[in-house]
Amino acid sequence: MSEILSDATPPADWERMRPVIDDALHALNERDRQAVLLRYFEDRPFAEVGARIAASEDAARMRVDRALEKMRVELGRHGVTSTTAALAVALAGQGAAAAPTGLA
């Protein structure tokens, strides 16, 4: 699977990528996963993410950034190349559609 997540990931590609992204989310520790889910699947601002994970807004932003990097590396193991910025855009664009299987 040598696909590149881009800023314009079409819905059909998202459906093919969803299981791989679910796996990458499951590979995160609980706090990282919660921060990513709050930020991208619930569209919460960093201040609220921080409040929910008992951290400051800046700490929440850094946690989400590090979690995206971990996801990017995990996706790379599945043959999916991306930047963390493109991954963030893809999650933001599709996150509201449905939470990952088993993570809702």
Disulfide bonds with the S-S distance in Angstrom:
none
